Amino acid sequence: MFQIPRGTRDFTPKEMDKRRYVEESMKKTFTTFGYREIQTPLFEHLELFTAKSGEGIVDELYSFEDKSGRQLALRPELTAPVIRFYVDRLQMEPKPLKLCYFGNCFRYDRPQKGRYREFWQAGCEIIGTNTAEAYAELIALAYYILKNVGVQQIQLCIGNLTILSSIFTQFHLSEEDQKKLTPLIDKAQYDEVSLVLEQLGVDQQKIHEFLDVLQTSDTKKIQQQIKGDAAAEKEFIFLETVLDFLKHSFHINDYQIKLSIVRGLDYYSGLVFEIDAPVLGAEKQLCGGGVYELLSLFGGTPTSTAGFAIGFDRTILALETEQFSFPSRHIDVYIIPVNEDMIPIALEIAYDLRKEGIVVDIDLLRRGVGKSLKYANSVQATKAILVGPKELEKQALTLRNLETGEQHIVPRKKIVSTLQQ
Ligand code: HAM
């Protein structure tokens, strides 16, 4: 027996129905916000991902050498591929350029519920604008994608790396210290943050203040902390404008400011945000994104870039945990030839109905009326057509409602219109 590779999954037809429902709903919301879909390859040159993050990231990737000795990697995310594509072919497109994508990603993660080695992302990048309304719209898009899909409980947290960096400076923490601290802050391991600060000789009072400002959602406290740092103050005013747009133009009030949102990836530069589904427990982050800089590194003409990605698999887990009732796909009609002579006519009827877009299945096992009706019920067909010689003599068919058990004779010519009613 062959085993499925660790951290990957097969999807049953029922699971695929759910996934397609979520995908279609997300696509619809992207479209209503003016985004157009693109696709990039499943694997890229390894360097695309190490360029910003360094060789250290290789441990987290599926990388390999191909038959010609090229170093390649399965994509762990889609932002770097999209920016590569943009630099290569899309730089001349009118701005802002709004691109969205759906695709599987691969990370050599430790698998657990909500964390896989192959998982799917629905994401987008907006290129060529840095206005407050553009960033507010981006955050609103992520928020409404999840709301429109049907997730009820979400938590939107917004941070800012420029402001955070100013706070690091206020606490006299060098770049080296920051590198040590950010992964711990990212994972909300505040005891360890405290320990590192102690080792760096920061006194208890200061440690307390530092942890407080990281976790507070009181913007006044944050503003107080960055006083005198012109760049951070400017960024703070900009952040307030983004929040104003979110509240008054996009009708989103349920957000929290959190400077501890640092994002795991290395390319972010200013505004960052995450959306969690608290029902999921440990792996609750549904979405992550923000403003980033990759263009200059990839040889493009510098312009503003921002985006986000939503974890598709976790969105489905959140919906399931909240007992969301997914729309079920069903068979409109199941056709049963009552004997072998009726098979050609039954197939012809199936052909006619499918041409009209009706979802049809037909008995392909010659198993007789009783067993076929049982099967039709088990696949949740709503109606059945019995094709029998007596009715056919009069150019008619028996149409049975499988929910009520009622049946009546319908002229063959009227079967399409009757089913479409
Ligand atoms: P990320 O936070 O690494 O961001 O991933 C986005 C989302 O993908 C996460 O919030 C999570 O829901 C899902 N995800 C990540 N890893 C796994 C996994 N192992 N199993 C299941 N789901 C997972 C990015 O990838 C950035 N490229 C987002 C972005 C786009 N930033 C700017 N533009």
Boltz pocket constraint, residues with backbone or C-beta under 6 A from the ligand:
constraints:
  - pocket:
      binder: B
      contacts: [[A, 76], [A, 77], [A, 78], [A, 79], [A, 107], [A, 109], [A, 114], [A, 115], [A, 116], [A, 117], [A, 118], [A, 119], [A, 120], [A, 121], [A, 123], [A, 124], [A, 125], [A, 264], [A, 265], [A, 275], [A, 285], [A, 286], [A, 287], [A, 288], [A, 289], [A, 290], [A, 292], [A, 306], [A, 307], [A, 308], [A, 309], [A, 310], [A, 311], [A, 312], [A, 313], [A, 314]]
      max_distance: 6.0
